[in-house]
């Protein structure tokens, strides 16, 4: 359970750092940017998610032998997604012209991050469902 709380704290710090970076880096930028999403992704999919896991573990003791691997995939997916949000946002704020291939690569890697998040979320929900009687 301590790992869930530690992860929640780390993601809270990352969410706050993402929010500060967005406010400072995009100062004076008038358009929409993906940087604004980093803060909320880390808060909801990071901090809140792991606090909920902590509560579910306390109530149902769902953690099993595969939970660690599933959570590693979740962490990788969340951080990959956030990294691509930062990348896309910096490109948007700076107004950089990307080649079609580079633009597609950023979107593709972000998509892989979302897929990893989704798959690991389903596996975690199945583990919780098995523990609930």
Buried (B, 14 or more C-beta within 10 A) or exposed (E): EEBBEEBBBBBBEBBBEBBEBBEEBBEEBEEEBBBBBBBEBBBEBBBBBBBEBBEBBEEBEBBEEEBEEBBEBBBBBBBBBBBBBBBBBBBBBEEEEEEEEEEEBBEEBBBBBBBBBEBBBEBBEEBBEEBEE
